[in-house]
Amino acid sequence: MPTPFSITEIEDAPVSPDEFDLLILEESGLSPGPVPEMTERGYSETSILYLTTDTSTIPADVWNMIDDVLRPPLVPEALEARIRNTMTRTGDSQTKPDQALVGIDCIPDPTLAVDVEDGHRIVRQANSAFAAEFGFDTDVLANANLDELIVPETAGEYTAGLVDRALAGETVERVLRRDTVHGRRDFLVRMIEATHCDSDLWITYSDVTGKQCREQQIQVLNRVLRHNLRNDMNIILGNVDRLLSGVDDPGAQEAGTAIRQAAASVVDLGDTASTLRQTWDDIDPTAIDLVQVARRVRCDARAEHPSADIDIVAPDSCWVSGDSRLVTVLSELVENSLEHTQSDTGVEMRIDPGCEWTEIHVIDQGPGLAPSERAVLNGDTETPLEHGSGLGLWIVNWIVSISGGQLDVTVDGTAGTVVTISLPTADLETKEHRR
């Protein structure tokens, strides 16, 4: 869209303000000292955009003089939009001041303001990101029918239903596929009622193609590990047992036992990987009793290790923000501790409630968590030369991270390992976590 404003460059502000509708001044061009003088000379009738890198340094008197703030670097399209918005708010446009579309070109995702007429979404404003992503000139987008521009014919009825829900006040979020200049992409499309502008809806398009592909990869990996790998390993285990039943040679028996242990380990790996899909499901935190979680983990661990000494040091109850996946987190840590401690030592889960954060410590007297496994819990990237022993600790890291918690690992070569998980303390009365 061609700019309707003429632009004149001036080096110094001391010119007749009547010659300009809008001035762009650098930090040094406006300070508390000259404000009264500028007001007397009529600058209060001129729109002022203030160019600064740090808004915290703007004096209060200057705030009273300026209409908007610009931060370098300036993108031409964004600058033009800010000028247009400022002139719309302060000029003679029919748009009311509180209806101006402020800053739409500063939004990084493709964004539109649309009116809905006879069921069709008519574009009233599109930011430069939308024009670039979908390959339209801004003058083509003005007052265009969005449904004719980018919506496939087969999706028209479905999209119309989403628009009706947005007009009724619902915040609509759907993953939709659209053709762009970069090919076919998946977008998380959000439609909400527009506020502070004379349009019906705001629409943003966030590219989630990569995220969608990663989720599909996890689903495929999960299926392969759960079914194909487990079935093949069970065949190997069955045939090893058949072969060993007819062999008396001690060496063959030892080799068969090693094969059986390796195959069982691979099956366990597949079972652990099967939790990856649920790890990334959306978390809706609620209040959960961490003491009950610890007791369940101890019960499950004793079923697998009847002689294990597993202690819980905790109050009668302790509520945190989380969900049932905390059972997986503690189970993995306790299991890892039991595997690396001697039979005559134990594992302790100690819960320390706090006002804002609650900590649970998993303590063992083993040889200490290996550096590579500590790196996993700290979220460090694995390398080909140094890697964790399995997926379990990675799952611990991911679940704690997406739950809003924190992890800390302390290793003492003589006293073992302490893994500390910090979780937001929940309000027992409202069952809502504190942030």
N, C-alpha and C positions, 0 to 999 in steps of 0.2 A: 504494500500500500504506500503510495508516494506521500512524503511528509508535507502537510499543509503549511509548515512554518518556514519562514526565511531565517537563515542563520548568518550572523555577522560576528566576526572575531574582533575582540578588543583586548588590548594589553592591560589597561588600567581601568578600574571601576569608576573614577571621577568623570563621568560623562552624564549627560542629561538623561535621567531615568525615563522620561517620557518617550524616549526613542525605542525602548525595549519592553517587551512583555515578560521576558524571563532572562535571568542572568545565572551563569554558572561560575561560582567563585571558589577559588582554592582556599585552603586553610588560612593563609596569610592575608587573604583579601577581605576578611570580615572578622572583627574582634570587638570586645566590649567597648573599647575606646571610641571608635567612629560610629557606633550604632546611633546615638542621638542625631549626629550630623546627617547620617544617611536617611533617617526617618524624616528630618526636616526637609530634605531634598526630594522626598517623594518615593524613596525606595520601598516604603511600606506598601505601595501600590504595585510593585513589581514582584513577580514570583522569583524566588531564589533557590537554586539547587547548590548545595554546599558539598564540595569535594574534599573528602578527608579519609585517612586510613584508620583513624581511631576516634570513634564517637564519644569515648569517655573524656576527651580533651576539649569538647565543645562547651564553651561557657553558657551559663543559663540565658544571658541576654541575647546571645547568638541564636539559641534555640527559638527564641521568640520571634526572630526575624526571618528564619528560613522556612521553606515549604517541604523540602525533602533532602535526603543525604545520599550522596553518591560515593561509592568506594571503588578505587582503582583495583585492577585494570578495568577500563570501560569497554564493553562490547557494543559496537555501533547499534545493533538492533535493540539491545536492552536500553541504551541511552535514549534512543528515539522514543521507545515506549514510555520511559520515565518522563520525558518532556511532554509527550502527548497526554499522559495521565495528569501531570501537574496543570497543564493548560486547561484540561477538561474540568478539573476541580475548581479552578480559579477564574475561568473565562466565562464567556457568554453562551456556552453550550447548553443544550436543553437537558443534558444529564445533570442530575442533582449532585452536589458535592459528595454526599455520603454514598453515591452510587457509582463513583468512579472505579474503574478496574485498575487497582494499584498493584504494580509489581508482577503482573502475570508473566512478563518476559524474563523475570529473574528466577522463575521456577525451572529447574533442570529437566524435568520430565515433560513430554508433550502435554499441553494443557489447553482447554477450550472453555469459553463461556458461551452457552447456547440458550436460545429461547425455544420453547416447544409450541409449534403451531400446527394444528390439525394432525397431531401425532408425529410430526417431523421435527427433528432437531436442526434449528437454523443457527449457523455459526455467527456470533456477534463479535467475538474476538478469539484469535488463536495466537499462541506465542511462537517465537522463532523455532523452538525445539520441535513443535508439531509440524510446522512447514518443512523443516529439514528432514524429519523422520519419514514423512509420508510423501514428500516430493511435490509440494504445492507452492505456488507463489502466494504471497499474502493477499494480493488483490483478488485472486481466484477464491480464496477462502471466505472473504467478506460476504455475509448473507447467503452462503451456500448451504445446501441441504447435506448435512453430515452423513445421513444414511445413504445418499447417492454417491458420496465420495469414497467411503472406505468400508461400508458394511456389505458383506456378501448377500446376495438375494435370498439364499436359503436361510439366513439368520435374521431376516427382517422381523418376523413375528416374535421371535424370542427376545430380540433387542427392544422391541416396542413394549414388551411386558416389563423389562427392567426399567425403562424410562418411566412408566406409570408408577412403579414402586418408589422411584427416586422423587417424583413429583409429590407423592403422598408423604414425604418426609423421611423415608428410609435411606440410610447410607448403603448404597449398593456396591458390592465388590465381586467381580467375576473375572476369571481368566478367560480371555477371548483371543482368537487368532485373527490377525490382520495382515494384509500385504503392505510392505513398506519398500522404500528404495533399497533396503538391504535384504530383501526377500521376505518370506513369510516368517512372522515372529509371533510369540505368545506374549500378551500384555495382561497385567493385572489392571483392569479398568475400574476406576472408582467414579461413581456418579453421586453427587450430593446437591442439595438445594443451595443455590447461590445466595450469598449474603454480601451486603455492602456494594451491590451493583445492580443495574437494571437488567438482569438476565434471570432465567429460570434455574439453570443447572451449571455447576462446575463439573468438568470431566477431565480426569488425568489418566495417562497411559504409562505404566511402569513396565519396562521390558523384563520379563521373567523367564525368557527362553532357556537361559543357562540353568536356572533353578529347576525348571520342569524336566530338563534332560537329566540332571543329577538325581532327581527323585525317581525317574524311570530306571536309571542305572542301579540305584539301591534296590528297587523292586526286583530287577532281574538277578542281581547278585544274591539277594535273599532267597529267591526261588531256587537258584542253582545250588546254593549251599545247603538249603534245607532238604531238598529232594534228591537231586542228582548225586551230590557228593555223599550224603548219608546212605543212599541205597548202595552205591558202589563200595563204600567202606564196610557196610554190613556184609556184603558178598565176600570181601577180603577176610573179614573176621571169621565168617562161617567156614571158609575153606581152610584157613589156618588151623582152626580147631580140628577139622577133619583130618588134615595131614598129621598134626601132632599126636592124634589119638593112636596112630599106628606106628609111631617112631619112638624108640627107646634111647636113641643117641643123645647124651647130655648136651652136646654142642647144638644139635638141631632143635632141642627143646629150648635152649637159651635164645637161639635166633628167632624161633617162633614167638617166644614171649616178647621179644623186642618189636617184632612186627605187630603183634596184638596191641601193645602199648602205643605205638605210633599211630595205628589206625584209630584207636579209641580217642587219641588226642585230636585227630582230624575231625572226628564226629563231634567232639566237644566244641571245637572251633566253629563248626557249622551251626551248632545250637546257639553259641554266643552271637554269631553274625545275624541270626534270625531276629535278634532284638533291635537291629539297626533301624528297621522301618518304624517301629513304634518310638524309637528314640527321637526321631525328627517330627513326629506328630505334634501339632500345636499343643502347647501347654496352657491350661487354664488354671492358674494357681488358686488353690483353696487352702483352708486351714487343715493341717494333718498332724496327728499326734506322733512326733518323732520317736517317743518311747515305745509306742505300739509297733512302729516300723522296726525298731531295733529288736524287739522281742520276736517278731516274726522271722527276722533274718537269723537270729540265734536258733530258733526252732528248726528252720530249714537246714542250717549248717550242721546241727547235731544229728539230723537224720542221715546226712552224708558222712559225718565223722563222729560216730557215737562216743568216742573217747576224748573228744576235743573239749578243752576247758575254755569256755566263752563266757565272760562276765559282762554285765551291764551296770554301770554306775550312773544313775540318773534319778531325777525326781519321779513322782508317780505319773506325771504327764508333762508334756512340753510341746506346745503348738507352734508349728512353723508354716511358712508359705511353700507349698509344693504339691506333688501328687504321688500316685502309686509308684512312679518310676524311681523314687528314692529307695525302694526295696531293692531294685537292681543295683543301684550304686553301692549300698552297704554290703549286699551279697558279694559283689565282685571284690570289694576290698577285704572282707573277712575271708573269703575263699583264698585270695592271694596270700594273705597272712598265714593261714593254716598250711598252705603248701610250702612255705619257706621257714616255718618254725619247727623246732624239735617237739617230739610228742609230749615231753614233760613240761613244756611251756604253754602259755595260753595267749588268748586274744581278748582285748578289752575294748568295749565301746563305752565311751564316757561322754555324757551330754551336759553341756554348760549353758543354761538359759541366759539370755541377755535382753535388754530392753528393746533394742533395734535388731540385733543379730544374735542368733543362737548357733553354738558350735557343737559339733559331734566329732570326737576324736576316735580313730581306730588305731589301737596301740598293740604292737607285738614286740617280742624279744628275739626276733630273727636276726639274720646277718646284715640286714639293711637293704632297702630297695636299691636295685642297680641304677646307675646314672641314666641309662637309656629309658628305664621305666619311670624314673623321676621326671625325665623330659616329657614323657607322654602325659603325666598328670599336670605338668605345667603348661601343656598345650604347644610345646615346641614341635617343629616339623620333623618328621622322620627322614633319615638319610639312608642310602643303600648300605652304608657300613655300620650303622648303629640303629637298632630298632627294638621296640618293645617286644615282650614275649607273646603278645596276642592282642585281640581286639578288646578284651575286657576293660583294661585301664583307659583306653580311648573312649569307650562308652561312658565310663565314669566321668571323664573330663567333659564330654559333650552334654550329658544330662545336667550336670551341675551348672555348666555355663548357660544353657538355655533356660534354666530354672531361676537365673538371677543370683546364683550363689558363687562362692569363691573356694578355691582349693589351696592348701598349703601342705608341704611335705617336709618333715624334719627327720633326718637320719643320723643315728649315733651308732657307730660300729660296735659298741659294747652294750648298748641298751635297746637296739632294734630301730623300728620305724614308727613314726606318728604321722598319720594322714588326717588333716583337719579340714572339715567341710563347714563353711559358714553359710547359713541360710537366713533369709529375712524372718524375723519373729512375727507370728500371726497374732491378731487381736482375738482373744478367746471369746469375747462377747459377740463381736460382729462377724467372726470367722473371715476377716479380710486382712491381708498382710499389710504391714506398714512399709512404706517406701521412703 
